[in-house]
Amino acid sequence: MPSFHNGAVEIAYLDEGEGDPILLVHGFASTSNVNWVYPAWVSELKKNRRRVIAFDNRGHGASTKLYDPEAYHIPTMADDVSALMDHLQIERADIMGYSLGARMAAWLALHQPQRLRSAIFGGIGMALIEGGGPGENVAEALEAPSLDDVTDPVGRTFRAFADQTRSDRRALAACLRGSRSLMTRDEAAGITVPVLIAVGTSDEIAGSAQALGKIIGGAEVLDIPNRDHMRTVGDKVYKTGVLSFLSHRP
């Protein structure tokens, strides 16, 4: 993967295909490969004549690992997205984020709407405003000596995933502690770019997609049947819905 520097932080990314650009922002404890390449998002979007840019968030994958939670505030992480766009000389793009990536996309949609053609929030509903999902229990699980030392069920899920992806668990714990800021209802209501909210109907982490859709004016909601937070990413309904949204968004 090529890389660029945003200040002292090196960000690894991929840039493939031709057409209207779309940036893909992965979720917590994942990578661009796990979130977007392996589930065939990159190949599917390329087939539909899209230029696809995906990157490893700071603290993840092949990008720089940082151990201070202050380095992972949402505005700071979102700045990596706009810095990558600047590096690639992309003025405007569609942006799809999943979970933590959707929080970053929402921040950009509110604060830098001129850079976004549209925003797709995957794996996030009212948790954007009300919170939920991994918390200190997961951070402690990531810092535990081994998976056998973790008793919290949610913590065990994330710890097993981090072990499977051979992630830097200390960097992930710092990211989790630094990136938990929420958006207010008024801020969410201030998002004016076209938005698609895509959440699995069995997702107990994301919160209600329908409720968030009522707050963000004009937002479309895509229910992904019988999928939880982890299994939504590669779902065919998700892909079909996103491609349809991209085809008709202004």
Contacts in CASP RR format, 6 or more apart in sequence:
PFRMAT RR
TARGET T0000
AUTHOR 0000-0000-0000
METHOD contacts of the structure
MODEL  1
MPSFHNGAVEIAYLDEGEGDPILLVHGFASTSNVNWVYPAWVSELKKNRR
RVIAFDNRGHGASTKLYDPEAYHIPTMADDVSALMDHLQIERADIMGYSL
GARMAAWLALHQPQRLRSAIFGGIGMALIEGGGPGENVAEALEAPSLDDV
TDPVGRTFRAFADQTRSDRRALAACLRGSRSLMTRDEAAGITVPVLIAVG
TSDEIAGSAQALGKIIGGAEVLDIPNRDHMRTVGDKVYKTGVLSFLSHRP
1 12 0 8 1.000
1 13 0 8 1.000
1 14 0 8 1.000
1 32 0 8 1.000
1 56 0 8 1.000
1 62 0 8 1.000
2 12 0 8 1.000
2 13 0 8 1.000
2 14 0 8 1.000
2 15 0 8 1.000
3 10 0 8 1.000
3 11 0 8 1.000
3 12 0 8 1.000
3 13 0 8 1.000
3 62 0 8 1.000
3 63 0 8 1.000
4 10 0 8 1.000
4 11 0 8 1.000
4 13 0 8 1.000
4 83 0 8 1.000
4 84 0 8 1.000
4 87 0 8 1.000
5 11 0 8 1.000
6 79 0 8 1.000
6 80 0 8 1.000
6 83 0 8 1.000
6 84 0 8 1.000
8 64 0 8 1.000
9 58 0 8 1.000
9 63 0 8 1.000
9 64 0 8 1.000
9 66 0 8 1.000
9 71 0 8 1.000
9 80 0 8 1.000
10 63 0 8 1.000
10 64 0 8 1.000
11 55 0 8 1.000
11 56 0 8 1.000
11 58 0 8 1.000
11 63 0 8 1.000
11 64 0 8 1.000
11 80 0 8 1.000
11 83 0 8 1.000
11 84 0 8 1.000
12 32 0 8 1.000
12 55 0 8 1.000
12 56 0 8 1.000
12 61 0 8 1.000
12 62 0 8 1.000
12 63 0 8 1.000
13 32 0 8 1.000
13 53 0 8 1.000
13 54 0 8 1.000
13 55 0 8 1.000
13 56 0 8 1.000
13 84 0 8 1.000
14 32 0 8 1.000
14 37 0 8 1.000
14 42 0 8 1.000
14 52 0 8 1.000
14 53 0 8 1.000
14 54 0 8 1.000
14 55 0 8 1.000
15 51 0 8 1.000
15 52 0 8 1.000
15 53 0 8 1.000
15 88 0 8 1.000
16 42 0 8 1.000
16 46 0 8 1.000
16 51 0 8 1.000
16 52 0 8 1.000
17 46 0 8 1.000
17 50 0 8 1.000
17 51 0 8 1.000
17 52 0 8 1.000
18 49 0 8 1.000
18 51 0 8 1.000
19 49 0 8 1.000
19 50 0 8 1.000
19 51 0 8 1.000
20 49 0 8 1.000
20 50 0 8 1.000
20 51 0 8 1.000
20 93 0 8 1.000
20 94 0 8 1.000
20 117 0 8 1.000
20 246 0 8 1.000
21 50 0 8 1.000
21 51 0 8 1.000
21 52 0 8 1.000
21 53 0 8 1.000
21 88 0 8 1.000
21 90 0 8 1.000
21 93 0 8 1.000
21 94 0 8 1.000
22 45 0 8 1.000
22 50 0 8 1.000
22 51 0 8 1.000
22 52 0 8 1.000
22 53 0 8 1.000
22 93 0 8 1.000
22 94 0 8 1.000
22 95 0 8 1.000
22 96 0 8 1.000
22 246 0 8 1.000
23 53 0 8 1.000
23 54 0 8 1.000
23 55 0 8 1.000
23 81 0 8 1.000
23 84 0 8 1.000
23 85 0 8 1.000
23 90 0 8 1.000
23 93 0 8 1.000
23 94 0 8 1.000
23 95 0 8 1.000
23 96 0 8 1.000
24 32 0 8 1.000
24 35 0 8 1.000
24 36 0 8 1.000
24 41 0 8 1.000
24 42 0 8 1.000
24 52 0 8 1.000
24 53 0 8 1.000
24 54 0 8 1.000
24 96 0 8 1.000
24 97 0 8 1.000
25 54 0 8 1.000
25 55 0 8 1.000
25 57 0 8 1.000
25 81 0 8 1.000
25 95 0 8 1.000
25 96 0 8 1.000
25 97 0 8 1.000
25 98 0 8 1.000
25 101 0 8 1.000
25 102 0 8 1.000
25 104 0 8 1.000
25 105 0 8 1.000
26 32 0 8 1.000
26 34 0 8 1.000
26 35 0 8 1.000
26 36 0 8 1.000
26 54 0 8 1.000
26 56 0 8 1.000
26 57 0 8 1.000
26 60 0 8 1.000
26 97 0 8 1.000
26 98 0 8 1.000
26 100 0 8 1.000
26 101 0 8 1.000
27 35 0 8 1.000
27 57 0 8 1.000
27 97 0 8 1.000
27 98 0 8 1.000
27 99 0 8 1.000
27 100 0 8 1.000
27 101 0 8 1.000
27 102 0 8 1.000
28 99 0 8 1.000
28 100 0 8 1.000
28 134 0 8 1.000
28 172 0 8 1.000
28 175 0 8 1.000
28 176 0 8 1.000
28 179 0 8 1.000
29 60 0 8 1.000
29 158 0 8 1.000
29 161 0 8 1.000
29 162 0 8 1.000
29 165 0 8 1.000
29 167 0 8 1.000
29 172 0 8 1.000
30 60 0 8 1.000
30 98 0 8 1.000
30 165 0 8 1.000
31 56 0 8 1.000
31 60 0 8 1.000
31 61 0 8 1.000
31 62 0 8 1.000
31 165 0 8 1.000
32 54 0 8 1.000
32 55 0 8 1.000
32 56 0 8 1.000
32 61 0 8 1.000
34 165 0 8 1.000
35 41 0 8 1.000
35 54 0 8 1.000
35 98 0 8 1.000
35 233 0 8 1.000
36 42 0 8 1.000
36 52 0 8 1.000
36 54 0 8 1.000
37 54 0 8 1.000
39 233 0 8 1.000
39 234 0 8 1.000
40 234 0 8 1.000
40 239 0 8 1.000
41 52 0 8 1.000
41 233 0 8 1.000
41 234 0 8 1.000
41 239 0 8 1.000
42 52 0 8 1.000
42 54 0 8 1.000
44 239 0 8 1.000
44 243 0 8 1.000
45 52 0 8 1.000
45 243 0 8 1.000
46 52 0 8 1.000
48 243 0 8 1.000
48 246 0 8 1.000
50 246 0 8 1.000
53 84 0 8 1.000
53 88 0 8 1.000
53 90 0 8 1.000
53 93 0 8 1.000
55 63 0 8 1.000
55 80 0 8 1.000
55 81 0 8 1.000
55 84 0 8 1.000
56 62 0 8 1.000
56 63 0 8 1.000
57 63 0 8 1.000
57 77 0 8 1.000
57 80 0 8 1.000
57 100 0 8 1.000
57 101 0 8 1.000
57 175 0 8 1.000
58 64 0 8 1.000
58 65 0 8 1.000
58 66 0 8 1.000
58 71 0 8 1.000
58 72 0 8 1.000
58 77 0 8 1.000
58 80 0 8 1.000
58 175 0 8 1.000
59 65 0 8 1.000
59 66 0 8 1.000
59 72 0 8 1.000
59 168 0 8 1.000
59 171 0 8 1.000
59 172 0 8 1.000
59 174 0 8 1.000
59 175 0 8 1.000
60 167 0 8 1.000
60 171 0 8 1.000
60 172 0 8 1.000
60 175 0 8 1.000
61 165 0 8 1.000
61 167 0 8 1.000
65 168 0 8 1.000
65 170 0 8 1.000
65 171 0 8 1.000
66 72 0 8 1.000
66 171 0 8 1.000
66 174 0 8 1.000
67 170 0 8 1.000
67 171 0 8 1.000
67 174 0 8 1.000
68 174 0 8 1.000
69 174 0 8 1.000
69 175 0 8 1.000
69 177 0 8 1.000
69 178 0 8 1.000
70 178 0 8 1.000
71 174 0 8 1.000
72 174 0 8 1.000
72 175 0 8 1.000
72 177 0 8 1.000
72 178 0 8 1.000
72 179 0 8 1.000
73 178 0 8 1.000
73 179 0 8 1.000
73 181 0 8 1.000
74 103 0 8 1.000
74 104 0 8 1.000
74 107 0 8 1.000
74 179 0 8 1.000
74 181 0 8 1.000
75 107 0 8 1.000
75 111 0 8 1.000
77 100 0 8 1.000
77 104 0 8 1.000
77 179 0 8 1.000
78 104 0 8 1.000
78 105 0 8 1.000
78 107 0 8 1.000
78 108 0 8 1.000
78 111 0 8 1.000
81 95 0 8 1.000
81 104 0 8 1.000
81 105 0 8 1.000
81 108 0 8 1.000
82 108 0 8 1.000
82 112 0 8 1.000
82 115 0 8 1.000
85 91 0 8 1.000
85 93 0 8 1.000
85 115 0 8 1.000
91 115 0 8 1.000
92 114 0 8 1.000
92 115 0 8 1.000
92 116 0 8 1.000
92 117 0 8 1.000
93 115 0 8 1.000
93 116 0 8 1.000
93 117 0 8 1.000
94 116 0 8 1.000
94 117 0 8 1.000
94 118 0 8 1.000
94 119 0 8 1.000
94 120 0 8 1.000
94 246 0 8 1.000
94 249 0 8 1.000
95 105 0 8 1.000
95 108 0 8 1.000
95 109 0 8 1.000
95 116 0 8 1.000
95 118 0 8 1.000
95 119 0 8 1.000
95 120 0 8 1.000
96 105 0 8 1.000
96 119 0 8 1.000
96 120 0 8 1.000
96 122 0 8 1.000
96 242 0 8 1.000
97 104 0 8 1.000
97 105 0 8 1.000
97 120 0 8 1.000
97 121 0 8 1.000
97 122 0 8 1.000
98 122 0 8 1.000
98 123 0 8 1.000
98 124 0 8 1.000
98 233 0 8 1.000
99 122 0 8 1.000
99 123 0 8 1.000
99 124 0 8 1.000
99 205 0 8 1.000
99 206 0 8 1.000
99 229 0 8 1.000
100 175 0 8 1.000
100 179 0 8 1.000
102 120 0 8 1.000
102 121 0 8 1.000
102 122 0 8 1.000
102 123 0 8 1.000
102 124 0 8 1.000
102 128 0 8 1.000
103 124 0 8 1.000
103 128 0 8 1.000
103 179 0 8 1.000
103 183 0 8 1.000
105 116 0 8 1.000
105 119 0 8 1.000
105 120 0 8 1.000
105 121 0 8 1.000
106 119 0 8 1.000
106 121 0 8 1.000
106 124 0 8 1.000
106 128 0 8 1.000
106 183 0 8 1.000
106 188 0 8 1.000
106 191 0 8 1.000
107 183 0 8 1.000
108 115 0 8 1.000
108 116 0 8 1.000
108 119 0 8 1.000
109 116 0 8 1.000
109 119 0 8 1.000
109 191 0 8 1.000
109 193 0 8 1.000
109 195 0 8 1.000
110 183 0 8 1.000
110 187 0 8 1.000
110 188 0 8 1.000
110 190 0 8 1.000
110 191 0 8 1.000
113 191 0 8 1.000
113 192 0 8 1.000
113 193 0 8 1.000
116 193 0 8 1.000
117 193 0 8 1.000
117 194 0 8 1.000
117 249 0 8 1.000
118 193 0 8 1.000
118 194 0 8 1.000
118 195 0 8 1.000
118 196 0 8 1.000
118 245 0 8 1.000
118 246 0 8 1.000
118 249 0 8 1.000
119 191 0 8 1.000
119 193 0 8 1.000
119 194 0 8 1.000
119 195 0 8 1.000
119 196 0 8 1.000
120 195 0 8 1.000
120 196 0 8 1.000
120 198 0 8 1.000
120 242 0 8 1.000
120 245 0 8 1.000
121 128 0 8 1.000
121 195 0 8 1.000
121 196 0 8 1.000
121 197 0 8 1.000
121 198 0 8 1.000
121 212 0 8 1.000
122 197 0 8 1.000
122 198 0 8 1.000
122 199 0 8 1.000
122 206 0 8 1.000
122 232 0 8 1.000
122 238 0 8 1.000
123 198 0 8 1.000
123 199 0 8 1.000
123 200 0 8 1.000
123 203 0 8 1.000
123 205 0 8 1.000
123 206 0 8 1.000
123 229 0 8 1.000
123 232 0 8 1.000
124 197 0 8 1.000
124 199 0 8 1.000
124 206 0 8 1.000
124 207 0 8 1.000
124 212 0 8 1.000
125 197 0 8 1.000
125 199 0 8 1.000
125 206 0 8 1.000
125 207 0 8 1.000
125 208 0 8 1.000
125 209 0 8 1.000
125 211 0 8 1.000
125 212 0 8 1.000
125 213 0 8 1.000
126 206 0 8 1.000
126 207 0 8 1.000
126 208 0 8 1.000
126 211 0 8 1.000
126 212 0 8 1.000
127 133 0 8 1.000
127 205 0 8 1.000
127 206 0 8 1.000
127 207 0 8 1.000
128 182 0 8 1.000
128 183 0 8 1.000
128 188 0 8 1.000
128 212 0 8 1.000
129 182 0 8 1.000
129 183 0 8 1.000
129 184 0 8 1.000
129 185 0 8 1.000
129 188 0 8 1.000
129 212 0 8 1.000
129 215 0 8 1.000
130 182 0 8 1.000
130 207 0 8 1.000
131 180 0 8 1.000
131 182 0 8 1.000
132 205 0 8 1.000
132 207 0 8 1.000
133 154 0 8 1.000
133 205 0 8 1.000
134 154 0 8 1.000
134 155 0 8 1.000
134 158 0 8 1.000
134 176 0 8 1.000
134 205 0 8 1.000
135 176 0 8 1.000
135 180 0 8 1.000
136 177 0 8 1.000
137 152 0 8 1.000
137 154 0 8 1.000
137 155 0 8 1.000
138 152 0 8 1.000
138 154 0 8 1.000
138 155 0 8 1.000
138 158 0 8 1.000
138 159 0 8 1.000
138 176 0 8 1.000
139 173 0 8 1.000
139 176 0 8 1.000
139 177 0 8 1.000
140 152 0 8 1.000
140 155 0 8 1.000
140 173 0 8 1.000
141 150 0 8 1.000
141 152 0 8 1.000
141 154 0 8 1.000
141 155 0 8 1.000
141 156 0 8 1.000
141 158 0 8 1.000
141 159 0 8 1.000
142 155 0 8 1.000
142 158 0 8 1.000
142 159 0 8 1.000
142 162 0 8 1.000
142 169 0 8 1.000
142 170 0 8 1.000
142 172 0 8 1.000
142 173 0 8 1.000
142 176 0 8 1.000
143 169 0 8 1.000
143 170 0 8 1.000
143 173 0 8 1.000
144 150 0 8 1.000
144 159 0 8 1.000
147 156 0 8 1.000
147 159 0 8 1.000
147 160 0 8 1.000
147 163 0 8 1.000
150 156 0 8 1.000
150 159 0 8 1.000
157 230 0 8 1.000
159 169 0 8 1.000
161 230 0 8 1.000
162 169 0 8 1.000
162 172 0 8 1.000
163 169 0 8 1.000
185 215 0 8 1.000
188 212 0 8 1.000
188 215 0 8 1.000
188 216 0 8 1.000
189 215 0 8 1.000
189 216 0 8 1.000
189 217 0 8 1.000
190 216 0 8 1.000
191 216 0 8 1.000
191 217 0 8 1.000
191 219 0 8 1.000
192 217 0 8 1.000
194 218 0 8 1.000
194 220 0 8 1.000
194 245 0 8 1.000
194 249 0 8 1.000
194 250 0 8 1.000
195 213 0 8 1.000
195 216 0 8 1.000
195 217 0 8 1.000
195 218 0 8 1.000
195 219 0 8 1.000
195 220 0 8 1.000
196 219 0 8 1.000
196 220 0 8 1.000
196 221 0 8 1.000
196 222 0 8 1.000
196 241 0 8 1.000
196 242 0 8 1.000
196 245 0 8 1.000
196 249 0 8 1.000
197 209 0 8 1.000
197 212 0 8 1.000
197 213 0 8 1.000
197 216 0 8 1.000
197 219 0 8 1.000
197 220 0 8 1.000
197 221 0 8 1.000
197 222 0 8 1.000
198 209 0 8 1.000
198 221 0 8 1.000
198 222 0 8 1.000
198 224 0 8 1.000
198 232 0 8 1.000
198 238 0 8 1.000
198 241 0 8 1.000
198 242 0 8 1.000
199 206 0 8 1.000
199 207 0 8 1.000
199 208 0 8 1.000
199 209 0 8 1.000
199 221 0 8 1.000
199 222 0 8 1.000
199 223 0 8 1.000
199 224 0 8 1.000
199 232 0 8 1.000
200 206 0 8 1.000
200 209 0 8 1.000
200 223 0 8 1.000
200 224 0 8 1.000
200 225 0 8 1.000
200 226 0 8 1.000
200 227 0 8 1.000
200 228 0 8 1.000
200 229 0 8 1.000
200 232 0 8 1.000
200 235 0 8 1.000
201 223 0 8 1.000
201 224 0 8 1.000
201 225 0 8 1.000
201 226 0 8 1.000
201 227 0 8 1.000
202 226 0 8 1.000
202 227 0 8 1.000
202 228 0 8 1.000
203 227 0 8 1.000
203 228 0 8 1.000
203 229 0 8 1.000
203 232 0 8 1.000
204 228 0 8 1.000
204 229 0 8 1.000
205 229 0 8 1.000
206 229 0 8 1.000
209 221 0 8 1.000
209 222 0 8 1.000
209 223 0 8 1.000
210 221 0 8 1.000
212 219 0 8 1.000
212 221 0 8 1.000
213 219 0 8 1.000
213 221 0 8 1.000
220 245 0 8 1.000
222 237 0 8 1.000
222 238 0 8 1.000
222 241 0 8 1.000
222 242 0 8 1.000
222 245 0 8 1.000
224 232 0 8 1.000
224 235 0 8 1.000
224 237 0 8 1.000
224 238 0 8 1.000
225 237 0 8 1.000
227 235 0 8 1.000
227 237 0 8 1.000
227 238 0 8 1.000
232 238 0 8 1.000
END
